[in-house]
Amino acid sequence: MNISARIINIMVILMKLIRILKGAGIFGNYGTMGAASVTLIQDDKNILVDTGHFGNRDLLLKNLAENDLSTSDIDTVFLTHMNWDHCLNVDIFKNAEIIIGKDEYELGTLTGSNDGITEKFKEYLKNRNTTSVSGGEKISSNSSVIYTPGHTHGHISLLLKNGNSKIVFSGDAIPNRRALIRGVPDLIFYNLEKAKESIIKIKNIHPDIIFPGHDPPFNENGYIENDKVTIFMRNEDETDFSVSIGKDIASKPVIYNE
Ligand SMILES: [Zn+2]
């Protein structure tokens, strides 16, 4: 058993991590699928890191049910940021406290642009049990907030500690392993320098595992899990055509707002 696998096993004994939705950067000539990771942490409370979007709502519900969980079992929804692919299922977790970065609550948007539709979403959050945080706050016995702006105004990550093991849920501050290596996320909606600083901040924690926004978990040494992405299309005779794909060729980071 390698060190990483052993760490995951230790985690399973004391607290549980479940990848409810697997994240990947799936882009094509038809646009992006926005497949963001949704991970459940079972510490002294059930914390869901991000919630995905409408397109994967059925799968989210199915995968929760397969783990004997209903939406009402989620105590805390931790939104790494307000981009649509990470937060649009927040409404189904009606009992949960919602955690969001302070600057994200004030300045973040669903689309990363001045879209004019985010205000409605913020209004919704105001009518929920929403807490804004700016780094250092405890979320459960073993987890706390890391402030990681840059990708968006108030992006936050979550640090989970178990003995000497450190796990970071990095959202799109580090969306994939390429971003860790390059030191820059794929997309920047707020500030390039802050985005770079946030990656350094996470690196300096020396996490044993990073659960990113759009990739399987990894660390500085490599991937801890490998996922296969399969895309289905339905033919006119009701049969399915499917294609399985590996990792995309690296693309240059895109800066929207500097
Ligand atoms: Zn994303």
Residues whose N, C-alpha, C, O or C-beta is under 5 A from the ligand:
A	BS01	ZN	A36 D85 D172 G213
